[in-house]
Each structure stands twice: as structure tokens, then as C-alpha cells.
Amino acid sequence: MTTPASPTPVTLVVGAAQGIGRATAETLARGGHRLVLADRDPEGLRKTAALLDTPVPVYPVDIRDNDAVEYVVHSIEAEHGPIAHLAHVAGVFTTGSVLDSDPQDWQYIFDVNVTGMVSVLRAVGRAMRERRSGSIVVVGSNSAGVPRMDMGVYGSSKAAATMIVRVLGLELARYGIRANVVAPGSTDTAMQRSLWTDPDDDAGVRGAIEGDLSQFKVGIPLGRIADPADIADAIEFLLSDRARHITMQALYVDGGATLRA
């Protein structure tokens, strides 16, 4: 009697509709990962999938809906195989002072960047724990480690996310599962360009590189803004067996912008 072949493991990219998430999908696909993509933006998901060389399943889901996340993760594992790797890139961004920003903005940012992330980590991590294998990378931000003017809500949400991932990594270590954070700095995405007066003007790039002492930003020592592929490469590395002895870490990919403060 022939034993049925085990399902081929998959890599789930959450937040794959644009920016760093799209670059991550492209990088992982080139690296031979069997991908499944998720995001709340169906059209963006389809555009990302169309860039890949092989057909890729896509699952629209709003990670603020815990039940929907549970359903999607269960469906992926039932239909496509066990999730061996998770790249969680989903996140939202806003600016505003701590004292004057809208409380609704705080709620929204934390609903996505913290609570929504936890929903994904719980759904995927429990299945990994049962199989005693897997690796997880969450995209955070260098603003989690150094104060930035007008970024109290975003930076604090990413600081919370970073600690959650580190604690998760500690809890999962006994099962051979790793959990790490990639913390980008200024990266050439639509989110980054939304900060600039003119999103199409490269003056924003120069400003990010040069810094602004009035805002206590020292600039980028390497003299360049990151490309999304730079972040994707770090994610691919930390998911891989080349990083098999790395867990509970936050890898800053910011050209030295925070001086790793």
C-alpha cells in the first residue's frame, strides 16, 4: 500500500497587495517558495499575483476580523497545505502628535498593527506549534526603537508588535519555531511618499536621506532610501534555514538611520 505524499508546505504573505508586501511575494517566489497571498485589497492582490511566474492563490481578508482570519488560515491549510513560513507585512500608518491626534486614529492603528497582527500570529502559530516546525517574520519599523516626531501612535504600535513577536518567539522556541522582526526605515513605497508634500517629487527622498535636525532626525548614513526589495531580502533570509539559529530578534534595515538607538 502506497503512503500518500504529504502536502507541500506553503508560505503565507499577509499584506501582499502593494509595497513591501508585493516585493516580498516577488522575492519569495523567485526563491522557490510556494506562495499564498492575503490582504484586504482584492484588486491589489490580483495585481501582485499577476507579477509572479506561477499561479498563486489569493485570499482577501481584513485582519481586524479575527473570525475571518481564523477561517482563511484554516482554508489555506485545508486547500493548499500546511503553512511553513509566515511573512506578516500588513500594517497601516498615520501621523499626529500624541496630545492632538484623533483617538479614532489610535484605535484604528492598533486594531490593525497590533490586534490584527496577533490574530494572524495566533491562527498560524497554533498550527505551527502542533507540527513543531515553522518560521515567522513580522515587518515592524525602526520607529519602534527611537522616538519620532508626530509618530507616537505608529511607533508605539510597532513597539508593541515587536515585543509581542519576541515573546512569541520565546514561547515557540521549544517547538523549534522561530519568530523575528524586520524593522525598515524610510522605504520608497506609497506609504512613505504619502508623507511628502508632492509624492512624485524626489525632494522627499533627499529630505529622508539628509534628515531634519529640527525634527531630531539624523538622516540615513548610507545615503540612500531603501527599495522594497531591500526589506524583502531580509525577510527571505530570516524565513530561511540560513537563519536557523536566529530568533526573537529585530533586524533594522534602515541604512543606519536610527544609529540603532
N, C-alpha and C positions, 0 to 999 in steps of 0.2 A: 504494500500500500504506500503510495507516494504522499509524503507530508506536504501540505500546502505551503507555498512560499510566503514568508512574512511580508506584510505590506511595506513598501518602500517609504522610509521616513520623509517628512516634508519640512520645509522651512516656512514659517508664517511671518510675513511682514505686515505689521499693523501701522497704518498711516502712509500707505504706498501711493496715494493719488498725486503727489507732487513733491517738489523739493528734495530734501534729503531722503525721504521715503522712496521716491521714484528712483533716485540714484542708487539706493541700497538694493532695490529689486534688480536693477540692471547689473550691478556688480555681482550680486549673489548668483544671478542666472548665468553670467559668464563663468563663474567659479564652479558650476555644475550642480548647484542646489536645485532641488525640485520644489518650486515655489507655490505658495498660496498667498494671495494678496487680500487685505481688508482695509477698509476706510469708510467714512461716512459719505464720501463723494463718489457716486457710481460712475459719473462721466470721467472723472479723473482716474479712477481705477481702470476703466476701459482703455484710456489713453496710455497708461503705463503698461498694461498688458500687451497693447499693440506694438510697443517698442521691443518686446522680447522675441527671441527666435522661435520659441515653442509656445503652444497654447498654455495659458495659466488660469486656474480657477480664481474668480474674484468674488468677494463677499462684502456687500455694503452693510455696514453696521455702525451705529453710534455707540461708542464705548461708554457713554453716560448711562446706557440702559443695561444694567447688569444681567437681566434675564436674556436679552438679545445676545450679549457676549457669550454667555453660557451655551446658548443654542448654537451659535455659529461655531464655536470651538468643538462642540460635540459633533456637529455636522461635518466639519473638516476631517476630524479623526475617523468618522464612520465612512465617509465617502472617498477620502484620499490617502489615509494612512496616519500613523502617529506623528505628532509634531515633535521633531527632534531639536529644532532650533527656533527661537523666537527673537525677532528684531522688532522691538516696540518703538516706533518713531513718532506716533501720534502725539500732537500737542498743539496748544493754542497760545496766543501771545497778545498782550496789551501793555500799554504804558500808563503811568499816572502816579502821582505822589501818594505816599502812604496815607497822609491826612485828608487829601481831597479826592481821591479816586472813588468811583461808584461802588458801593457794596455789592451790587449785582455783578460787576466785573470780577470781583474777588471770588464770588460763588461760582461763576462760570469757569474761570481759570482752574480753580481747584477741582471742580466737578470733572473736568477733562484730564488735567495734568496729574492729578493725584488719585482721586476716587476711580475715575475711568481706567487709569493705568492699573490700579490694584485689581479691578475686575478682570482685566486681561491676564495679569500675573497669576491670580487665583485659579482661573479656569485652565490655563495652560500648565501652570506649575503643579497642580494636583495630579494631572495625568502624567507628567514627567516623573513626579515622585513615585507614583505607582510602578513605573517602568524602571526607576532608578537610573535614569540617563537623560541627558539634555543639556542645552546651554541657552542662556538668556542674555540679551543685551538691550538696554533701555537707553534711548537718547535723552540726555539731560541738557545742561547748559553750564558754561563757565560762570554764569551769573549766580549759580548755586553756591559758589565758593568765595565770591568777592562782591561787596556792595556795589550796585549801580544806581545812579540817579534815576528816579521815575520807574524803577523796575522792581518795586517791593513785592507786588503780587506775583509776577512771573518768576523772579529769583527765588522767592520763598517757596513757590510751588515746586520748583526744580530742586531746591534743597531738601524738601520733604520727600520728593521722589527718589533722590539719591540715597537718603538714609533708608527708605523702605527697601530699595534694591539691595543695599548692603546687608540689612538684617535678613532679607530673604536668602541671600547667598550664604549667610551663616547657617540658617535653618536647613538649607538644602544640601550643604556640603557633605553631610553624612551619607547622602544618597548618590554622591558623585556628580551632582548637578552644579554648574557654575552660573553666577549672575553678576554682571558687570554693567557699568555705565560708560557711555561715550559722551563727553561734555564738550560740544562745539563752542567756539566763539563766533565772531561775525562770519557769516557764510552767505554766499551770493544766491539767495533764494527770494521768492516773492515776499515772504515774511520779513526778511531783512530789509528789502527795498521799501517796504511799507513805512519804515522809519524815516525815509529820506524825503525831503521836500519834493523832489522830482524822481520818481522811481527809475526813470530811464537815464538819469544823469549820473555819470561816473564820479561826480563830485562826492557822492555818498561813499563810494569806495575809498576815495582819497581821505575823506574825513575819518573813516573807520581805521585806516592804516596810520594816519598821523596822530589820532587821539584828540582829546579836548581837555586841557588842564582845568578849565572852568567847571567841567563835569567830573573831574578826577579820573579821567580815562587816559591811560598811558599810551594807547595805540598798540600796534602789532609789530613787535620787534623783527619778525621775519619779513616785513614789508610787503605782504600780500594778504588779500582776503581769501578765505577758504572757498574752494569749489565744493559743491555737494559730494562729489566723488571722493574728496579727501576724507570726509566723515564716513562715507560708505566703506572705504578701505579699512578703516579702524574697526568698524562693526564686523566686517567679514573676518578680520584677524581674531577678534575676541570670541566670535562664534566657533572658530575652527579649533582643531586639535593642536594647532601650533601654540594655542594659549591654554593648553590643558591644565597648567598649574597656576592660572591666574583667575582669581575670583574675589568678589567684594570690593573691586577697585573702580575708581572713576578716572578714566583716561581723558585728559584735557587735550583737545585738538583745536588749538586757538592761536597758533603761531607765537605763543609766549605772551599773549595779551594780558593775562592776569598775573604774570610773573609767578604763577602757581601760588598765589597768596592764600 
